[in-house]
Amino acid sequence: MKYIVLVGDGMADRPMKELGGKTCLQKARTPNMDLIARGGNAGRVRTIPKGFEPGSDVANLSILGYNPSKYYSGRAPVEAVFRGIDLGPEDIAFRCNLVTLDFSGTGGRKSARMQDYSAGHITTREAGKLIRDINKKLGGREIVFYPGVSYRHLMIWKNGEEKIRCTPPHDITGKKISGHLPAGNGSEILNVLMEQSTEILLSNQVNKERLRKGQNPANSVWFWGQGRKLSVPGFKDKYNLRGALISAVDLTKGLGLCAGFDIINVKGATGYIDTNYAGKANAALKALKKYDIVYVHVEAPDEAGHNGDAKIKIKAIEDFDSKVVGAVLKGIRNFKEYRILLLPDHATPVRARTHTPEPVPFAIYGTGISPKNKKTTSFSESICRMRNALSFEKGYKLMDYFTRRS
């Protein structure tokens, strides 16, 4: 049996008046996802356990079959695994975004607002220059900055403080930062670093050039998602399946590495609307010849949700359906036995512009799977409201169900 998991990050949404009371997923044209929902078992799954912040780290950990209540340690340490950063037992990893703050108010930094959590989706090349400059001027033996992809970077605080209250920057777009700065024991160090970063960043030629072009400058670092080193049992030990993972973002790749998956990098995979959808699908089908299970993660719908752009989110969902799901459906029939698991990891509603914790729809299609509910006509959030539909309140149990042999 060959298994493939197709994750449209943040694809689930909430009804919007301007879409005639539909969600982006309902409004999008998704014939391939609809076919999977009609021809397989569809249901709802709670990927975010109650009491947890609704993030892709928690959600994808659940989907991979691991109980977040038992294993979750934070977002940044997972990304550190992918970067090859070896965390000591007392080291704390922080996500370090490059952001754009709006200082146009009369109160200076105290009245600054979060204008853009991604600094205009700054390029990896530009961001790398900025983070290396930050590390040169603010880093040292205890604090080290590591460049990543686009706006997503890491800061490692050796023997640092873990229990600091931090806010994801995408949660406060358009809001004053004053009520969302790091707080708690040790937070003063983070706040000083963030304040000092502004002068360094704005004096860098990269930002001078971005301003000249009318682009958002990366004028501050922003810390969040901290935690200690993650340790989970190997996926192969747990399920006796050898796996590979395809994604554009370090977080998902890091989770895959922690679980013992091989990581397949796809040229042109950006984590945004311009990602190489077809390349991911082709790489997944090729990988299935060698691996038992392939996990494919597409970030684009989530980014559109954070940007509050329904039109772009619908396009991202349609591209995911046609270029990834459609291609996989066509190619996977070359295998004698196969199953497909399709789902969002969580919801990222356009109006909320951040992740939300409600259950999301899923569908399982393929060998040994027959439709359970003939009323299922499409893949959308409406599946979550159907009576007698499959339901997994403990999201990590879904992988057990998906990989079972009956």
KAQUIBEL-V211883 format. One record per residue. N is the residue number from 0. RES is the residue in one letter. PHI is phi in radians with two decimals (999 if undefined). OMEGA is omega in degrees with one decimal (none if undefined). D_CENTER is the distance of its C-alpha to the mean C-alpha in whole Angstrom. Layout:
n;res;phi;omega;d_center
N;RES;PHI;OMEGA;D_CENTER
N;RES;PHI;OMEGA;D_CENTER
//
This chain:
n;res;phi;omega;d_center
0;M;999;174.5;28
1;K;-1.87;-178.0;25
2;Y;-2.11;175.0;21
3;I;-2.40;178.9;18
4;V;-1.92;-179.2;15
5;L;-2.00;-175.9;13
6;V;-1.96;171.9;10
7;G;-1.66;-172.6;9
8;D;-1.00;175.8;6
9;G;1.14;-173.3;8
10;M;-1.15;179.8;11
11;A;-1.21;-174.7;13
12;D;-2.63;177.5;15
13;R;-2.19;-178.4;19
14;P;-1.03;179.5;22
15;M;-2.23;-178.8;23
16;K;-1.01;-177.2;27
17;E;-1.22;175.6;26
18;L;-1.83;178.9;25
19;G;1.21;-179.8;28
20;G;1.43;178.6;26
21;K;-1.74;172.2;24
22;T;-1.58;176.1;20
23;C;-1.06;-179.9;18
24;L;-1.15;177.4;18
25;Q;-1.26;-178.2;21
26;K;-1.32;-177.4;22
27;A;-1.18;175.5;21
28;R;-1.52;-173.5;23
29;T;-2.33;-176.2;21
30;P;-1.08;-176.9;24
31;N;-1.34;175.3;23
32;M;-1.15;178.0;20
33;D;-1.10;179.1;23
34;L;-1.08;178.7;25
35;I;-1.09;-179.5;23
36;A;-1.16;-179.6;23
37;R;-1.21;-172.8;27
38;G;-1.62;-177.4;28
39;G;-2.31;176.3;26
40;N;-1.68;179.7;25
41;A;-2.03;179.8;23
42;G;-2.95;-179.1;22
43;R;-2.16;-180.0;19
44;V;-2.46;176.3;17
45;R;-1.66;-179.0;16
46;T;-1.42;178.5;13
47;I;-1.90;179.3;13
48;P;-1.08;178.5;17
49;K;-1.05;-178.5;19
50;G;1.71;178.9;19
51;F;-1.75;172.8;15
52;E;-1.19;-176.3;13
53;P;-1.35;-179.9;11
54;G;-2.14;178.4;7
55;S;-1.15;178.6;4
56;D;-1.12;179.1;7
57;V;-1.11;-175.1;10
58;A;-1.12;-178.2;9
59;N;-1.24;173.1;8
60;L;-1.06;177.2;11
61;S;-1.08;-176.8;13
62;I;-1.06;179.8;12
63;L;-1.27;174.8;14
64;G;1.77;-178.4;17
65;Y;-1.97;-179.2;17
66;N;-1.32;-179.2;18
67;P;-1.00;179.8;16
68;S;-1.08;-178.7;19
69;K;-1.69;-169.0;20
70;Y;-2.02;-171.6;18
71;Y;-1.08;-179.6;15
72;S;-2.27;-177.5;16
73;G;2.25;-176.3;13
74;R;-1.35;-172.8;10
75;A;-1.04;179.7;12
76;P;-1.06;177.7;14
77;V;-1.19;178.0;12
78;E;-1.14;179.0;11
79;A;-1.09;178.3;15
80;V;-1.02;-178.7;16
81;F;-1.13;-179.8;14
82;R;-1.30;-179.0;16
83;G;1.35;179.3;19
84;I;-1.57;-177.5;20
85;D;-1.53;-179.6;22
86;L;-1.49;172.6;22
87;G;-1.35;-176.7;25
88;P;-1.08;-179.6;26
89;E;-1.85;-178.8;26
90;D;-1.48;177.3;23
91;I;-2.04;175.8;21
92;A;-1.71;176.2;17
93;F;-2.09;164.7;16
94;R;-1.21;-178.6;13
95;C;-2.24;177.4;15
96;N;-1.38;163.1;14
97;L;-1.60;-174.8;17
98;V;-2.17;172.6;17
99;T;-1.93;175.0;20
100;L;-1.74;177.4;23
101;D;-1.68;-178.2;26
102;F;-1.75;-173.0;29
103;S;-1.27;179.3;31
104;G;-1.22;-176.6;32
105;T;-1.35;-176.2;36
106;G;-1.61;-179.6;34
107;G;1.13;-176.0;32
108;R;-1.12;-179.0;29
109;K;-1.12;-179.6;30
110;S;-1.85;-178.3;30
111;A;-1.10;178.1;27
112;R;-2.06;175.5;24
113;M;-1.38;-177.5;20
114;Q;-1.43;-174.1;21
115;D;-2.69;-177.1;17
116;Y;-1.21;-175.0;14
117;S;-2.09;-177.1;14
118;A;0.88;178.3;18
119;G;1.18;-175.0;18
120;H;0.82;-179.4;15
121;I;-0.91;-178.1;17
122;T;-1.24;179.3;18
123;T;-1.08;179.9;17
124;R;-1.11;179.2;21
125;E;-1.11;-176.8;22
126;A;-1.09;179.4;19
127;G;-1.04;178.1;21
128;K;-1.10;-178.1;24
129;L;-1.19;-178.3;23
130;I;-1.18;177.2;22
131;R;-1.12;176.6;24
132;D;-1.19;177.5;27
133;I;-1.07;-178.9;25
134;N;-1.13;179.6;25
135;K;-1.11;-173.2;29
136;K;-1.72;-178.6;30
137;L;-2.07;-178.7;28
138;G;-1.40;-180.0;27
139;G;-3.11;-178.3;30
140;R;-1.18;-176.3;30
141;E;-1.62;-176.8;28
142;I;-2.09;179.2;26
143;V;-2.33;177.5;24
144;F;-1.79;179.8;21
145;Y;-2.13;178.1;19
146;P;-1.25;179.5;18
147;G;-2.28;-177.2;15
148;V;-1.96;179.6;13
149;S;0.89;-176.3;14
150;Y;-1.53;-170.8;13
151;R;-1.67;-177.6;11
152;H;-2.38;-178.1;14
153;L;-2.28;169.4;15
154;M;-2.22;177.8;19
155;I;-1.87;179.6;21
156;W;-1.94;-178.6;23
157;K;-1.23;-176.1;26
158;N;0.97;-174.2;27
159;G;-1.53;179.0;25
160;E;-1.66;-178.1;25
161;E;-1.66;-172.0;22
162;K;-1.54;174.8;23
163;I;-1.93;179.2;22
164;R;-1.44;-179.9;21
165;C;-2.17;-177.7;18
166;T;-2.04;174.5;16
167;P;-1.03;-176.3;13
168;P;-1.11;179.9;14
169;H;-1.25;177.1;12
170;D;-1.43;-172.0;14
171;I;-2.20;178.1;17
172;T;-0.97;179.8;18
173;G;1.47;-177.6;21
174;K;-1.78;173.7;22
175;K;-1.14;-178.1;25
176;I;-1.42;-171.6;23
177;S;-0.98;-179.4;26
178;G;-1.58;-174.0;25
179;H;-2.27;177.5;22
180;L;-1.27;178.0;22
181;P;-0.91;-177.7;22
182;A;-2.42;179.6;25
183;G;1.91;-176.9;27
184;N;-1.05;-179.4;28
185;G;1.62;-176.0;28
186;S;-1.16;-178.0;26
187;E;-1.07;178.4;29
188;I;-1.15;179.3;28
189;L;-1.13;-178.6;24
190;N;-1.11;177.4;26
191;V;-1.13;178.9;28
192;L;-1.06;179.7;26
193;M;-1.11;179.8;24
194;E;-1.17;-179.8;27
195;Q;-1.16;-177.1;29
196;S;-1.13;-174.4;26
197;T;-1.08;-178.9;27
198;E;-1.10;179.8;30
199;I;-1.12;-177.0;29
200;L;-1.15;-177.2;26
201;L;-1.24;177.9;29
202;S;-1.51;-179.2;31
203;N;-1.36;-177.1;29
204;Q;-1.07;178.5;30
205;V;-1.02;-178.7;27
206;N;-1.28;176.2;27
207;K;-1.06;179.5;30
208;E;-1.25;178.3;29
209;R;-1.12;177.6;26
210;L;-1.11;179.7;29
211;R;-1.09;-179.4;31
212;K;-1.51;-178.7;29
213;G;1.39;179.5;28
214;Q;-1.65;177.7;24
215;N;-1.13;177.3;23
216;P;-1.41;171.2;23
217;A;-1.50;-170.6;21
218;N;-1.85;173.9;24
219;S;-2.87;166.6;22
220;V;-1.60;-179.3;20
221;W;-2.49;-174.9;18
222;F;-1.72;177.4;17
223;W;-2.98;172.4;14
224;G;1.13;-173.0;12
225;Q;-1.34;176.3;16
226;G;3.03;178.4;17
227;R;-1.66;-175.6;19
228;K;-0.95;179.7;19
229;L;-1.60;176.4;17
230;S;-2.42;178.8;19
231;V;-2.32;175.1;19
232;P;-1.13;178.5;22
233;G;-1.15;179.3;21
234;F;-1.07;-179.6;20
235;K;-1.14;176.8;23
236;D;-1.15;-175.5;25
237;K;-1.39;-172.2;24
238;Y;-2.09;-176.3;24
239;N;1.01;177.9;26
240;L;-2.25;177.6;24
241;R;-1.56;-171.0;23
242;G;-2.12;172.2;19
243;A;-2.30;-177.5;17
244;L;-2.28;179.8;14
245;I;-2.18;-179.2;13
246;S;-2.81;176.5;9
247;A;-1.73;-172.4;9
248;V;-1.94;-175.6;7
249;D;-1.09;-178.2;9
250;L;-1.01;-177.5;7
251;T;-1.18;177.4;7
252;K;-1.09;179.0;10
253;G;-1.10;176.9;11
254;L;-1.07;178.6;11
255;G;-1.06;179.0;13
256;L;-1.11;178.1;15
257;C;-1.05;-178.9;16
258;A;-1.49;179.0;17
259;G;1.57;176.7;19
260;F;-1.35;167.4;17
261;D;-1.43;-178.4;18
262;I;-1.74;177.7;16
263;I;-1.89;179.4;17
264;N;-1.57;-178.0;16
265;V;-1.98;179.1;17
266;K;-1.07;178.8;19
267;G;1.51;175.3;17
268;A;-1.41;-170.3;14
269;T;-1.94;-174.0;12
270;G;1.40;-178.8;9
271;Y;-2.40;-174.3;11
272;I;-1.10;-178.2;14
273;D;-1.64;-176.5;16
274;T;-1.15;-179.5;14
275;N;-1.51;-178.6;16
276;Y;-1.02;-176.5;16
277;A;-1.08;178.8;19
278;G;-1.08;178.2;19
279;K;-1.15;-179.8;16
280;A;-1.11;-179.6;18
281;N;-1.12;179.0;21
282;A;-1.13;179.8;20
283;A;-1.15;-180.0;19
284;L;-1.13;177.1;22
285;K;-1.14;-178.4;24
286;A;-1.15;-178.9;22
287;L;-1.11;177.2;23
288;K;-1.22;-176.0;27
289;K;-1.85;-173.6;26
290;Y;-1.87;178.0;23
291;D;-1.43;-177.6;24
292;I;-2.44;177.8;20
293;V;-2.21;-177.3;17
294;Y;-1.91;-177.2;13
295;V;-1.96;-177.2;12
296;H;-2.06;178.7;8
297;V;-2.13;-171.7;8
298;E;-1.47;-166.5;6
299;A;-0.90;-179.3;9
300;P;-1.06;179.9;10
301;D;-1.13;179.9;7
302;E;-1.09;178.3;9
303;A;-1.13;176.9;12
304;G;-1.10;177.9;12
305;H;-1.09;-180.0;11
306;N;-1.40;178.9;14
307;G;1.20;-173.9;16
308;D;-2.01;-177.8;17
309;A;-1.14;-178.3;18
310;K;-1.08;179.9;20
311;I;-1.22;178.6;17
312;K;-1.13;177.5;15
313;I;-1.07;178.4;18
314;K;-1.10;179.7;18
315;A;-1.08;178.6;14
316;I;-1.16;179.8;15
317;E;-1.15;177.2;18
318;D;-1.17;176.4;17
319;F;-1.04;-178.7;15
320;D;-1.14;-173.4;18
321;S;-1.38;-171.7;21
322;K;-1.61;178.7;19
323;V;-1.88;-176.2;17
324;V;-1.08;179.9;18
325;G;-1.07;-180.0;22
326;A;-1.14;179.1;22
327;V;-1.16;178.5;21
328;L;-1.02;-179.3;24
329;K;-1.23;-174.4;26
330;G;-1.38;-173.3;26
331;I;-1.28;178.9;25
332;R;-1.22;174.7;29
333;N;-1.31;178.0;30
334;F;-1.69;-175.2;29
335;K;-1.14;179.7;32
336;E;-2.28;-178.3;30
337;Y;-2.74;171.7;26
338;R;-2.45;178.1;23
339;I;-2.08;170.9;20
340;L;-1.95;-178.0;17
341;L;-2.05;178.3;16
342;L;-3.02;163.7;13
343;P;-1.41;174.2;10
344;D;-1.40;178.6;8
345;H;-2.85;174.5;9
346;A;-1.62;170.5;11
347;T;-2.29;-175.9;10
348;P;-1.08;-179.3;14
349;V;-1.02;-178.2;16
350;R;-1.27;179.7;18
351;A;-1.36;-178.9;16
352;R;1.06;177.0;14
353;T;-2.69;179.7;11
354;H;-1.28;175.7;10
355;T;-2.27;-166.6;13
356;P;-1.63;-175.1;14
357;E;-1.14;176.7;16
358;P;-1.02;-178.9;16
359;V;-2.14;178.8;15
360;P;-1.36;171.7;17
361;F;-2.47;174.5;17
362;A;-2.55;177.3;20
363;I;-2.05;-172.0;21
364;Y;-2.41;173.1;24
365;G;2.35;-173.8;26
366;T;-1.05;177.5;29
367;G;1.38;-178.4;31
368;I;-1.94;176.1;29
369;S;-2.16;-177.8;31
370;P;-0.99;179.1;30
371;K;-1.71;-176.3;30
372;N;-2.33;-176.2;30
373;K;-1.22;178.2;32
374;K;-1.38;179.2;31
375;T;-1.31;-178.9;28
376;T;-2.01;-177.9;28
377;S;-2.63;177.4;24
378;F;-1.64;-179.7;21
379;S;-2.82;179.8;20
380;E;-1.12;179.7;19
381;S;-1.08;177.3;23
382;I;-1.02;-177.6;23
383;C;-1.14;-176.9;21
384;R;-1.76;-177.1;25
385;M;-1.31;176.8;27
386;R;-1.27;176.5;30
387;N;1.20;176.0;30
388;A;-1.30;175.3;27
389;L;-1.00;-178.6;25
390;S;-2.49;177.4;23
391;F;-2.16;176.9;21
392;E;-1.24;173.1;21
393;K;-1.75;-171.1;20
394;G;-1.02;-177.4;17
395;Y;-1.21;178.1;17
396;K;-1.39;-178.3;20
397;L;-1.10;179.8;19
398;M;-1.10;176.2;19
399;D;-1.03;-178.1;22
400;Y;-1.18;-177.1;23
401;F;-1.11;-174.1;22
402;T;-1.65;-178.4;23
403;R;-1.16;174.7;27
404;R;-1.93;-177.8;30
405;S;-1.89;none;32
//
